[in-house]
Amino acid sequence: MGVVYACIDRVTNARVAVKRVERAGRPLAQGDTFWFHQEARALAALEHPAIVHARDFGVLSDGSPFLVMD
């Protein structure tokens, strides 16, 4: 369903993971973005030392949704 990149937050200089929905040459269905954002909202609401923290989420200029995590 997607790909995860190891990145650096330009503001805090912290290492982060960016998860992005990618459909290998196929356009995203409207439901893909909806469910991805539901996942991001659910993750952002959780607080536990064994669960990764969600920092941000949104949509890139190409229309693909993303999620930034610690």
PDB file of N, H, CA, C and O in Angstrom:
ATOM      1  N   MET A   1       0.814  -1.201   0.000  1.00  0.00           N
ATOM      2  CA  MET A   1       0.000   0.000   0.000  1.00  0.00           C
ATOM      3  C   MET A   1       0.850   1.253   0.000  1.00  0.00           C
ATOM      4  O   MET A   1       0.396   2.295  -0.474  1.00  0.00           O
ATOM      5  N   GLY A   2       2.056   1.189   0.510  1.00  0.00           N
ATOM      6  H   GLY A   2       2.424   0.343   0.895  1.00  0.00           H
ATOM      7  CA  GLY A   2       2.843   2.402   0.576  1.00  0.00           C
ATOM      8  C   GLY A   2       4.308   2.124   0.789  1.00  0.00           C
ATOM      9  O   GLY A   2       4.779   0.991   0.684  1.00  0.00           O
ATOM     10  N   VAL A   3       5.009   3.185   1.091  1.00  0.00           N
ATOM     11  H   VAL A   3       4.626   4.105   1.177  1.00  0.00           H
ATOM     12  CA  VAL A   3       6.443   3.118   1.301  1.00  0.00           C
ATOM     13  C   VAL A   3       6.787   4.019   2.483  1.00  0.00           C
ATOM     14  O   VAL A   3       6.122   5.030   2.708  1.00  0.00           O
ATOM     15  N   VAL A   4       7.823   3.654   3.239  1.00  0.00           N
ATOM     16  H   VAL A   4       8.363   2.832   3.056  1.00  0.00           H
ATOM     17  CA  VAL A   4       8.259   4.447   4.378  1.00  0.00           C
ATOM     18  C   VAL A   4       9.686   4.917   4.118  1.00  0.00           C
ATOM     19  O   VAL A   4      10.550   4.125   3.740  1.00  0.00           O
ATOM     20  N   TYR A   5       9.925   6.211   4.323  1.00  0.00           N
ATOM     21  H   TYR A   5       9.223   6.854   4.630  1.00  0.00           H
ATOM     22  CA  TYR A   5      11.237   6.808   4.122  1.00  0.00           C
ATOM     23  C   TYR A   5      11.831   7.236   5.458  1.00  0.00           C
ATOM     24  O   TYR A   5      11.106   7.720   6.327  1.00  0.00           O
ATOM     25  N   ALA A   6      13.138   7.064   5.634  1.00  0.00           N
ATOM     26  H   ALA A   6      13.727   6.670   4.928  1.00  0.00           H
ATOM     27  CA  ALA A   6      13.855   7.611   6.784  1.00  0.00           C
ATOM     28  C   ALA A   6      14.236   9.043   6.404  1.00  0.00           C
ATOM     29  O   ALA A   6      14.885   9.264   5.382  1.00  0.00           O
ATOM     30  N   CYS A   7      13.831  10.017   7.230  1.00  0.00           N
ATOM     31  H   CYS A   7      13.304   9.838   8.061  1.00  0.00           H
ATOM     32  CA  CYS A   7      14.044  11.434   6.908  1.00  0.00           C
ATOM     33  C   CYS A   7      14.555  12.211   8.120  1.00  0.00           C
ATOM     34  O   CYS A   7      14.623  11.683   9.230  1.00  0.00           O
ATOM     35  N   ILE A   8      14.904  13.447   7.890  1.00  0.00           N
ATOM     36  H   ILE A   8      14.849  13.876   6.988  1.00  0.00           H
ATOM     37  CA  ILE A   8      15.299  14.377   8.947  1.00  0.00           C
ATOM     38  C   ILE A   8      14.316  15.541   8.940  1.00  0.00           C
ATOM     39  O   ILE A   8      14.076  16.154   7.899  1.00  0.00           O
ATOM     40  N   ASP A   9      13.749  15.843  10.107  1.00  0.00           N
ATOM     41  H   ASP A   9      13.944  15.345  10.952  1.00  0.00           H
ATOM     42  CA  ASP A   9      12.868  17.005  10.263  1.00  0.00           C
ATOM     43  C   ASP A   9      13.740  18.255  10.149  1.00  0.00           C
ATOM     44  O   ASP A   9      14.661  18.429  10.946  1.00  0.00           O
ATOM     45  N   ARG A  10      13.475  19.107   9.199  1.00  0.00           N
ATOM     46  H   ARG A  10      12.727  18.966   8.552  1.00  0.00           H
ATOM     47  CA  ARG A  10      14.296  20.303   8.972  1.00  0.00           C
ATOM     48  C   ARG A  10      14.203  21.329  10.098  1.00  0.00           C
ATOM     49  O   ARG A  10      15.125  22.123  10.288  1.00  0.00           O
ATOM     50  N   VAL A  11      13.113  21.321  10.839  1.00  0.00           N
ATOM     51  H   VAL A  11      12.364  20.676  10.685  1.00  0.00           H
ATOM     52  CA  VAL A  11      12.933  22.283  11.926  1.00  0.00           C
ATOM     53  C   VAL A  11      13.645  21.816  13.194  1.00  0.00           C
ATOM     54  O   VAL A  11      14.378  22.584  13.817  1.00  0.00           O
ATOM     55  N   THR A  12      13.427  20.553  13.576  1.00  0.00           N
ATOM     56  H   THR A  12      12.831  19.929  13.070  1.00  0.00           H
ATOM     57  CA  THR A  12      13.976  20.049  14.840  1.00  0.00           C
ATOM     58  C   THR A  12      15.261  19.250  14.665  1.00  0.00           C
ATOM     59  O   THR A  12      15.932  18.940  15.649  1.00  0.00           O
ATOM     60  N   ASN A  13      15.606  18.918  13.445  1.00  0.00           N
ATOM     61  H   ASN A  13      15.061  19.170  12.646  1.00  0.00           H
ATOM     62  CA  ASN A  13      16.772  18.098  13.117  1.00  0.00           C
ATOM     63  C   ASN A  13      16.639  16.671  13.669  1.00  0.00           C
ATOM     64  O   ASN A  13      17.637  15.962  13.796  1.00  0.00           O
ATOM     65  N   ALA A  14      15.427  16.256  13.990  1.00  0.00           N
ATOM     66  H   ALA A  14      14.616  16.831  13.886  1.00  0.00           H
ATOM     67  CA  ALA A  14      15.170  14.908  14.514  1.00  0.00           C
ATOM     68  C   ALA A  14      14.993  13.922  13.362  1.00  0.00           C
ATOM     69  O   ALA A  14      14.540  14.287  12.277  1.00  0.00           O
ATOM     70  N   ARG A  15      15.358  12.673  13.618  1.00  0.00           N
ATOM     71  H   ARG A  15      15.727  12.377  14.499  1.00  0.00           H
ATOM     72  CA  ARG A  15      15.112  11.609  12.638  1.00  0.00           C
ATOM     73  C   ARG A  15      13.638  11.235  12.704  1.00  0.00           C
ATOM     74  O   ARG A  15      13.093  11.046  13.791  1.00  0.00           O
ATOM     75  N   VAL A  16      12.996  11.128  11.559  1.00  0.00           N
ATOM     76  H   VAL A  16      13.438  11.282  10.675  1.00  0.00           H
ATOM     77  CA  VAL A  16      11.582  10.771  11.479  1.00  0.00           C
ATOM     78  C   VAL A  16      11.381   9.757  10.360  1.00  0.00           C
ATOM     79  O   VAL A  16      12.241   9.572   9.499  1.00  0.00           O
ATOM     80  N   ALA A  17      10.229   9.109  10.398  1.00  0.00           N
ATOM     81  H   ALA A  17       9.531   9.259  11.097  1.00  0.00           H
ATOM     82  CA  ALA A  17       9.814   8.216   9.319  1.00  0.00           C
ATOM     83  C   ALA A  17       8.623   8.862   8.623  1.00  0.00           C
ATOM     84  O   ALA A  17       7.710   9.364   9.278  1.00  0.00           O
ATOM     85  N   VAL A  18       8.639   8.847   7.304  1.00  0.00           N
ATOM     86  H   VAL A  18       9.381   8.439   6.773  1.00  0.00           H
ATOM     87  CA  VAL A  18       7.526   9.389   6.524  1.00  0.00           C
ATOM     88  C   VAL A  18       6.910   8.239   5.737  1.00  0.00           C
ATOM     89  O   VAL A  18       7.553   7.644   4.872  1.00  0.00           O
ATOM     90  N   LYS A  19       5.653   7.938   6.050  1.00  0.00           N
ATOM     91  H   LYS A  19       5.130   8.422   6.752  1.00  0.00           H
ATOM     92  CA  LYS A  19       4.906   6.900   5.347  1.00  0.00           C
ATOM     93  C   LYS A  19       4.053   7.576   4.291  1.00  0.00           C
ATOM     94  O   LYS A  19       3.360   8.555   4.570  1.00  0.00           O
ATOM     95  N   ARG A  20       4.107   7.052   3.083  1.00  0.00           N
ATOM     96  H   ARG A  20       4.670   6.257   2.856  1.00  0.00           H
ATOM     97  CA  ARG A  20       3.387   7.649   1.959  1.00  0.00           C
ATOM     98  C   ARG A  20       2.649   6.564   1.196  1.00  0.00           C
ATOM     99  O   ARG A  20       3.200   5.493   0.940  1.00  0.00           O
ATOM    100  N   VAL A  21       1.420   6.837   0.837  1.00  0.00           N
ATOM    101  H   VAL A  21       0.973   7.707   1.045  1.00  0.00           H
ATOM    102  CA  VAL A  21       0.659   5.889   0.023  1.00  0.00           C
ATOM    103  C   VAL A  21       1.170   5.984  -1.408  1.00  0.00           C
ATOM    104  O   VAL A  21       1.293   7.073  -1.968  1.00  0.00           O
ATOM    105  N   GLU A  22       1.461   4.836  -1.984  1.00  0.00           N
ATOM    106  H   GLU A  22       1.360   3.951  -1.529  1.00  0.00           H
ATOM    107  CA  GLU A  22       1.970   4.796  -3.353  1.00  0.00           C
ATOM    108  C   GLU A  22       1.359   3.600  -4.047  1.00  0.00           C
ATOM    109  O   GLU A  22       1.391   2.493  -3.509  1.00  0.00           O
ATOM    110  N   ARG A  23       0.808   3.795  -5.220  1.00  0.00           N
ATOM    111  H   ARG A  23       0.782   4.694  -5.657  1.00  0.00           H
ATOM    112  CA  ARG A  23       0.096   2.733  -5.938  1.00  0.00           C
ATOM    113  C   ARG A  23       0.759   2.345  -7.250  1.00  0.00           C
ATOM    114  O   ARG A  23       0.058   2.061  -8.222  1.00  0.00           O
ATOM    115  N   ALA A  24       2.062   2.323  -7.312  1.00  0.00           N
ATOM    116  H   ALA A  24       2.632   2.553  -6.523  1.00  0.00           H
ATOM    117  CA  ALA A  24       2.831   1.813  -8.463  1.00  0.00           C
ATOM    118  C   ALA A  24       2.171   2.046  -9.819  1.00  0.00           C
ATOM    119  O   ALA A  24       1.741   1.097 -10.475  1.00  0.00           O
ATOM    120  N   GLY A  25       2.093   3.284 -10.230  1.00  0.00           N
ATOM    121  H   GLY A  25       2.442   4.055  -9.697  1.00  0.00           H
ATOM    122  CA  GLY A  25       1.575   3.612 -11.541  1.00  0.00           C
ATOM    123  C   GLY A  25       0.066   3.708 -11.648  1.00  0.00           C
ATOM    124  O   GLY A  25      -0.456   4.050 -12.709  1.00  0.00           O
ATOM    125  N   ARG A  26      -0.646   3.413 -10.567  1.00  0.00           N
ATOM    126  H   ARG A  26      -0.221   3.136  -9.704  1.00  0.00           H
ATOM    127  CA  ARG A  26      -2.100   3.522 -10.577  1.00  0.00           C
ATOM    128  C   ARG A  26      -2.525   4.727  -9.763  1.00  0.00           C
ATOM    129  O   ARG A  26      -1.899   5.038  -8.750  1.00  0.00           O
ATOM    130  N   PRO A  27      -3.568   5.405 -10.183  1.00  0.00           N
ATOM    131  CA  PRO A  27      -4.046   6.547  -9.390  1.00  0.00           C
ATOM    132  C   PRO A  27      -4.664   6.085  -8.072  1.00  0.00           C
ATOM    133  O   PRO A  27      -5.198   4.980  -7.978  1.00  0.00           O
ATOM    134  N   LEU A  28      -4.586   6.927  -7.078  1.00  0.00           N
ATOM    135  H   LEU A  28      -4.152   7.825  -7.154  1.00  0.00           H
ATOM    136  CA  LEU A  28      -5.193   6.628  -5.787  1.00  0.00           C
ATOM    137  C   LEU A  28      -6.706   6.724  -5.879  1.00  0.00           C
ATOM    138  O   LEU A  28      -7.244   7.615  -6.536  1.00  0.00           O
ATOM    139  N   ALA A  29      -7.377   5.812  -5.223  1.00  0.00           N
ATOM    140  H   ALA A  29      -6.939   5.088  -4.689  1.00  0.00           H
ATOM    141  CA  ALA A  29      -8.824   5.893  -5.111  1.00  0.00           C
ATOM    142  C   ALA A  29      -9.147   6.864  -3.983  1.00  0.00           C
ATOM    143  O   ALA A  29      -8.348   7.028  -3.060  1.00  0.00           O
ATOM    144  N   GLN A  30     -10.294   7.501  -4.045  1.00  0.00           N
ATOM    145  H   GLN A  30     -10.943   7.368  -4.794  1.00  0.00           H
ATOM    146  CA  GLN A  30     -10.679   8.455  -3.012  1.00  0.00           C
ATOM    147  C   GLN A  30     -10.679   7.790  -1.634  1.00  0.00           C
ATOM    148  O   GLN A  30     -10.301   8.422  -0.647  1.00  0.00           O
ATOM    149  N   GLY A  31     -11.087   6.555  -1.557  1.00  0.00           N
ATOM    150  H   GLY A  31     -11.394   6.042  -2.359  1.00  0.00           H
ATOM    151  CA  GLY A  31     -11.112   5.834  -0.297  1.00  0.00           C
ATOM    152  C   GLY A  31      -9.736   5.605   0.302  1.00  0.00           C
ATOM    153  O   GLY A  31      -9.601   5.507   1.522  1.00  0.00           O
ATOM    154  N   ASP A  32      -8.687   5.515  -0.561  1.00  0.00           N
ATOM    155  H   ASP A  32      -8.797   5.594  -1.552  1.00  0.00           H
ATOM    156  CA  ASP A  32      -7.327   5.320  -0.060  1.00  0.00           C
ATOM    157  C   ASP A  32      -6.925   6.454   0.868  1.00  0.00           C
ATOM    158  O   ASP A  32      -6.398   6.216   1.955  1.00  0.00           O
ATOM    159  N   THR A  33      -7.168   7.668   0.448  1.00  0.00           N
ATOM    160  H   THR A  33      -7.596   7.862  -0.435  1.00  0.00           H
ATOM    161  CA  THR A  33      -6.811   8.836   1.261  1.00  0.00           C
ATOM    162  C   THR A  33      -7.638   8.874   2.537  1.00  0.00           C
ATOM    163  O   THR A  33      -7.106   9.162   3.608  1.00  0.00           O
ATOM    164  N   PHE A  34      -8.919   8.591   2.439  1.00  0.00           N
ATOM    165  H   PHE A  34      -9.352   8.357   1.568  1.00  0.00           H
ATOM    166  CA  PHE A  34      -9.788   8.606   3.616  1.00  0.00           C
ATOM    167  C   PHE A  34      -9.288   7.622   4.666  1.00  0.00           C
ATOM    168  O   PHE A  34      -9.133   7.989   5.831  1.00  0.00           O
ATOM    169  N   TRP A  35      -9.032   6.368   4.265  1.00  0.00           N
ATOM    170  H   TRP A  35      -9.158   6.070   3.319  1.00  0.00           H
ATOM    171  CA  TRP A  35      -8.602   5.348   5.228  1.00  0.00           C
ATOM    172  C   TRP A  35      -7.217   5.625   5.771  1.00  0.00           C
ATOM    173  O   TRP A  35      -6.938   5.337   6.935  1.00  0.00           O
ATOM    174  N   PHE A  36      -6.349   6.179   4.947  1.00  0.00           N
ATOM    175  H   PHE A  36      -6.576   6.413   4.001  1.00  0.00           H
ATOM    176  CA  PHE A  36      -5.012   6.539   5.418  1.00  0.00           C
ATOM    177  C   PHE A  36      -5.105   7.616   6.492  1.00  0.00           C
ATOM    178  O   PHE A  36      -4.411   7.541   7.506  1.00  0.00           O
ATOM    179  N   HIS A  37      -5.952   8.612   6.281  1.00  0.00           N
ATOM    180  H   HIS A  37      -6.516   8.673   5.458  1.00  0.00           H
ATOM    181  CA  HIS A  37      -6.120   9.676   7.281  1.00  0.00           C
ATOM    182  C   HIS A  37      -6.809   9.154   8.538  1.00  0.00           C
ATOM    183  O   HIS A  37      -6.531   9.646   9.632  1.00  0.00           O
ATOM    184  N   GLN A  38      -7.695   8.176   8.411  1.00  0.00           N
ATOM    185  H   GLN A  38      -7.921   7.777   7.523  1.00  0.00           H
ATOM    186  CA  GLN A  38      -8.293   7.551   9.590  1.00  0.00           C
ATOM    187  C   GLN A  38      -7.200   6.868  10.423  1.00  0.00           C
ATOM    188  O   GLN A  38      -7.189   6.966  11.650  1.00  0.00           O
ATOM    189  N   GLU A  39      -6.297   6.184   9.747  1.00  0.00           N
ATOM    190  H   GLU A  39      -6.307   6.104   8.750  1.00  0.00           H
ATOM    191  CA  GLU A  39      -5.172   5.540  10.432  1.00  0.00           C
ATOM    192  C   GLU A  39      -4.317   6.591  11.145  1.00  0.00           C
ATOM    193  O   GLU A  39      -3.927   6.394  12.296  1.00  0.00           O
ATOM    194  N   ALA A  40      -4.027   7.693  10.474  1.00  0.00           N
ATOM    195  H   ALA A  40      -4.344   7.853   9.539  1.00  0.00           H
ATOM    196  CA  ALA A  40      -3.204   8.754  11.064  1.00  0.00           C
ATOM    197  C   ALA A  40      -3.884   9.356  12.291  1.00  0.00           C
ATOM    198  O   ALA A  40      -3.229   9.589  13.306  1.00  0.00           O
ATOM    199  N   ARG A  41      -5.178   9.608  12.210  1.00  0.00           N
ATOM    200  H   ARG A  41      -5.711   9.419  11.385  1.00  0.00           H
ATOM    201  CA  ARG A  41      -5.915  10.166  13.356  1.00  0.00           C
ATOM    202  C   ARG A  41      -5.916   9.188  14.534  1.00  0.00           C
ATOM    203  O   ARG A  41      -5.739   9.596  15.682  1.00  0.00           O
ATOM    204  N   ALA A  42      -6.113   7.916  14.254  1.00  0.00           N
ATOM    205  H   ALA A  42      -6.257   7.584  13.322  1.00  0.00           H
ATOM    206  CA  ALA A  42      -6.115   6.908  15.315  1.00  0.00           C
ATOM    207  C   ALA A  42      -4.748   6.824  15.978  1.00  0.00           C
ATOM    208  O   ALA A  42      -4.662   6.753  17.204  1.00  0.00           O
ATOM    209  N   LEU A  43      -3.692   6.832  15.200  1.00  0.00           N
ATOM    210  H   LEU A  43      -3.762   6.890  14.204  1.00  0.00           H
ATOM    211  CA  LEU A  43      -2.340   6.775  15.739  1.00  0.00           C
ATOM    212  C   LEU A  43      -2.032   8.013  16.568  1.00  0.00           C
ATOM    213  O   LEU A  43      -1.408   7.911  17.624  1.00  0.00           O
ATOM    214  N   ALA A  44      -2.460   9.171  16.103  1.00  0.00           N
ATOM    215  H   ALA A  44      -2.967   9.253  15.245  1.00  0.00           H
ATOM    216  CA  ALA A  44      -2.203  10.424  16.828  1.00  0.00           C
ATOM    217  C   ALA A  44      -2.907  10.452  18.179  1.00  0.00           C
ATOM    218  O   ALA A  44      -2.455  11.142  19.093  1.00  0.00           O
ATOM    219  N   ALA A  45      -4.002   9.715  18.318  1.00  0.00           N
ATOM    220  H   ALA A  45      -4.368   9.155  17.575  1.00  0.00           H
ATOM    221  CA  ALA A  45      -4.765   9.705  19.570  1.00  0.00           C
ATOM    222  C   ALA A  45      -4.175   8.756  20.612  1.00  0.00           C
ATOM    223  O   ALA A  45      -4.569   8.794  21.777  1.00  0.00           O
ATOM    224  N   LEU A  46      -3.229   7.903  20.199  1.00  0.00           N
ATOM    225  H   LEU A  46      -2.909   7.873  19.252  1.00  0.00           H
ATOM    226  CA  LEU A  46      -2.659   6.921  21.119  1.00  0.00           C
ATOM    227  C   LEU A  46      -1.400   7.461  21.780  1.00  0.00           C
ATOM    228  O   LEU A  46      -0.616   8.180  21.161  1.00  0.00           O
ATOM    229  N   GLU A  47      -1.221   7.107  23.036  1.00  0.00           N
ATOM    230  H   GLU A  47      -1.858   6.523  23.539  1.00  0.00           H
ATOM    231  CA  GLU A  47      -0.034   7.511  23.791  1.00  0.00           C
ATOM    232  C   GLU A  47       0.434   6.310  24.601  1.00  0.00           C
ATOM    233  O   GLU A  47      -0.167   5.959  25.617  1.00  0.00           O
ATOM    234  N   HIS A  48       1.522   5.680  24.137  1.00  0.00           N
ATOM    235  H   HIS A  48       2.010   5.965  23.312  1.00  0.00           H
ATOM    236  CA  HIS A  48       2.071   4.518  24.831  1.00  0.00           C
ATOM    237  C   HIS A  48       3.536   4.386  24.424  1.00  0.00           C
ATOM    238  O   HIS A  48       3.870   4.632  23.265  1.00  0.00           O
ATOM    239  N   PRO A  49       4.419   4.005  25.350  1.00  0.00           N
ATOM    240  CA  PRO A  49       5.841   3.907  25.018  1.00  0.00           C
ATOM    241  C   PRO A  49       6.165   2.885  23.929  1.00  0.00           C
ATOM    242  O   PRO A  49       7.218   2.979  23.298  1.00  0.00           O
ATOM    243  N   ALA A  50       5.290   1.919  23.700  1.00  0.00           N
ATOM    244  H   ALA A  50       4.435   1.843  24.213  1.00  0.00           H
ATOM    245  CA  ALA A  50       5.545   0.892  22.686  1.00  0.00           C
ATOM    246  C   ALA A  50       4.923   1.224  21.330  1.00  0.00           C
ATOM    247  O   ALA A  50       5.022   0.431  20.394  1.00  0.00           O
ATOM    248  N   ILE A  51       4.285   2.387  21.218  1.00  0.00           N
ATOM    249  H   ILE A  51       4.205   3.031  21.978  1.00  0.00           H
ATOM    250  CA  ILE A  51       3.640   2.793  19.959  1.00  0.00           C
ATOM    251  C   ILE A  51       4.328   4.042  19.428  1.00  0.00           C
ATOM    252  O   ILE A  51       4.568   4.998  20.165  1.00  0.00           O
ATOM    253  N   VAL A  52       4.636   4.017  18.154  1.00  0.00           N
ATOM    254  H   VAL A  52       4.441   3.240  17.556  1.00  0.00           H
ATOM    255  CA  VAL A  52       5.287   5.169  17.527  1.00  0.00           C
ATOM    256  C   VAL A  52       4.362   6.393  17.592  1.00  0.00           C
ATOM    257  O   VAL A  52       3.144   6.263  17.470  1.00  0.00           O
ATOM    258  N   HIS A  53       4.946   7.569  17.782  1.00  0.00           N
ATOM    259  H   HIS A  53       5.936   7.674  17.882  1.00  0.00           H
ATOM    260  CA  HIS A  53       4.178   8.817  17.879  1.00  0.00           C
ATOM    261  C   HIS A  53       3.989   9.433  16.500  1.00  0.00           C
ATOM    262  O   HIS A  53       4.953   9.578  15.749  1.00  0.00           O
ATOM    263  N   ALA A  54       2.766   9.793  16.165  1.00  0.00           N
ATOM    264  H   ALA A  54       1.983   9.675  16.776  1.00  0.00           H
ATOM    265  CA  ALA A  54       2.483  10.480  14.900  1.00  0.00           C
ATOM    266  C   ALA A  54       2.723  11.968  15.093  1.00  0.00           C
ATOM    267  O   ALA A  54       2.184  12.562  16.027  1.00  0.00           O
ATOM    268  N   ARG A  55       3.521  12.583  14.226  1.00  0.00           N
ATOM    269  H   ARG A  55       3.958  12.101  13.467  1.00  0.00           H
ATOM    270  CA  ARG A  55       3.841  14.004  14.314  1.00  0.00           C
ATOM    271  C   ARG A  55       2.954  14.874  13.430  1.00  0.00           C
ATOM    272  O   ARG A  55       2.556  15.971  13.821  1.00  0.00           O
ATOM    273  N   ASP A  56       2.649  14.373  12.237  1.00  0.00           N
ATOM    274  H   ASP A  56       2.972  13.482  11.919  1.00  0.00           H
ATOM    275  CA  ASP A  56       1.932  15.188  11.257  1.00  0.00           C
ATOM    276  C   ASP A  56       1.375  14.277  10.171  1.00  0.00           C
ATOM    277  O   ASP A  56       1.854  13.158   9.985  1.00  0.00           O
ATOM    278  N   PHE A  57       0.374  14.752   9.462  1.00  0.00           N
ATOM    279  H   PHE A  57      -0.015  15.661   9.613  1.00  0.00           H
ATOM    280  CA  PHE A  57      -0.100  14.043   8.278  1.00  0.00           C
ATOM    281  C   PHE A  57      -0.772  15.048   7.360  1.00  0.00           C
ATOM    282  O   PHE A  57      -1.164  16.134   7.788  1.00  0.00           O
ATOM    283  N   GLY A  58      -0.900  14.679   6.106  1.00  0.00           N
ATOM    284  H   GLY A  58      -0.582  13.798   5.758  1.00  0.00           H
ATOM    285  CA  GLY A  58      -1.508  15.567   5.128  1.00  0.00           C
ATOM    286  C   GLY A  58      -1.472  14.954   3.751  1.00  0.00           C
ATOM    287  O   GLY A  58      -1.424  13.732   3.606  1.00  0.00           O
ATOM    288  N   VAL A  59      -1.495  15.801   2.735  1.00  0.00           N
ATOM    289  H   VAL A  59      -1.533  16.793   2.852  1.00  0.00           H
ATOM    290  CA  VAL A  59      -1.484  15.357   1.343  1.00  0.00           C
ATOM    291  C   VAL A  59      -0.387  16.121   0.603  1.00  0.00           C
ATOM    292  O   VAL A  59      -0.297  17.345   0.706  1.00  0.00           O
ATOM    293  N   LEU A  60       0.441  15.398  -0.139  1.00  0.00           N
ATOM    294  H   LEU A  60       0.368  14.405  -0.223  1.00  0.00           H
ATOM    295  CA  LEU A  60       1.508  16.015  -0.930  1.00  0.00           C
ATOM    296  C   LEU A  60       0.930  16.669  -2.184  1.00  0.00           C
ATOM    297  O   LEU A  60      -0.241  16.476  -2.511  1.00  0.00           O
ATOM    298  N   SER A  61       1.752  17.434  -2.871  1.00  0.00           N
ATOM    299  H   SER A  61       2.703  17.590  -2.605  1.00  0.00           H
ATOM    300  CA  SER A  61       1.285  18.151  -4.070  1.00  0.00           C
ATOM    301  C   SER A  61       0.806  17.213  -5.171  1.00  0.00           C
ATOM    302  O   SER A  61       0.009  17.618  -6.017  1.00  0.00           O
ATOM    303  N   ASP A  62       1.283  15.949  -5.175  1.00  0.00           N
ATOM    304  H   ASP A  62       1.930  15.621  -4.487  1.00  0.00           H
ATOM    305  CA  ASP A  62       0.833  14.997  -6.196  1.00  0.00           C
ATOM    306  C   ASP A  62      -0.454  14.272  -5.787  1.00  0.00           C
ATOM    307  O   ASP A  62      -0.942  13.406  -6.513  1.00  0.00           O
ATOM    308  N   GLY A  63      -1.002  14.636  -4.610  1.00  0.00           N
ATOM    309  H   GLY A  63      -0.605  15.340  -4.020  1.00  0.00           H
ATOM    310  CA  GLY A  63      -2.253  14.049  -4.156  1.00  0.00           C
ATOM    311  C   GLY A  63      -2.107  12.846  -3.252  1.00  0.00           C
ATOM    312  O   GLY A  63      -3.103  12.326  -2.748  1.00  0.00           O
ATOM    313  N   SER A  64      -0.867  12.390  -3.035  1.00  0.00           N
ATOM    314  H   SER A  64      -0.058  12.813  -3.444  1.00  0.00           H
ATOM    315  CA  SER A  64      -0.680  11.219  -2.176  1.00  0.00           C
ATOM    316  C   SER A  64      -0.618  11.622  -0.709  1.00  0.00           C
ATOM    317  O   SER A  64       0.076  12.575  -0.354  1.00  0.00           O
ATOM    318  N   PRO A  65      -1.341  10.898   0.147  1.00  0.00           N
ATOM    319  CA  PRO A  65      -1.331  11.214   1.571  1.00  0.00           C
ATOM    320  C   PRO A  65      -0.021  10.760   2.216  1.00  0.00           C
ATOM    321  O   PRO A  65       0.619   9.817   1.751  1.00  0.00           O
ATOM    322  N   PHE A  66       0.365  11.447   3.295  1.00  0.00           N
ATOM    323  H   PHE A  66      -0.156  12.212   3.673  1.00  0.00           H
ATOM    324  CA  PHE A  66       1.579  11.086   4.023  1.00  0.00           C
ATOM    325  C   PHE A  66       1.331  11.160   5.522  1.00  0.00           C
ATOM    326  O   PHE A  66       0.400  11.819   5.984  1.00  0.00           O
ATOM    327  N   LEU A  67       2.193  10.460   6.278  1.00  0.00           N
ATOM    328  H   LEU A  67       2.949   9.924   5.903  1.00  0.00           H
ATOM    329  CA  LEU A  67       2.152  10.446   7.726  1.00  0.00           C
ATOM    330  C   LEU A  67       3.582  10.532   8.222  1.00  0.00           C
ATOM    331  O   LEU A  67       4.426   9.737   7.808  1.00  0.00           O
ATOM    332  N   VAL A  68       3.873  11.486   9.105  1.00  0.00           N
ATOM    333  H   VAL A  68       3.187  12.132   9.441  1.00  0.00           H
ATOM    334  CA  VAL A  68       5.202  11.642   9.684  1.00  0.00           C
ATOM    335  C   VAL A  68       5.164  11.089  11.102  1.00  0.00           C
ATOM    336  O   VAL A  68       4.301  11.446  11.905  1.00  0.00           O
ATOM    337  N   MET A  69       6.133  10.197  11.394  1.00  0.00           N
ATOM    338  H   MET A  69       6.833   9.907  10.741  1.00  0.00           H
ATOM    339  CA  MET A  69       6.189   9.530  12.700  1.00  0.00           C
ATOM    340  C   MET A  69       7.595   9.617  13.283  1.00  0.00           C
ATOM    341  O   MET A  69       8.579   9.760  12.557  1.00  0.00           O
ATOM    342  N   ASP A  70       7.667   9.526  14.627  1.00  0.00           N
ATOM    343  H   ASP A  70       6.867   9.409  15.217  1.00  0.00           H
ATOM    344  CA  ASP A  70       8.985   9.476  15.279  1.00  0.00           C
ATOM    345  C   ASP A  70       9.724   8.231  14.844  1.00  0.00           C
ATOM    346  O   ASP A  70      10.852   7.999  15.277  1.00  0.00           O
TER     347      ASP A  70
END
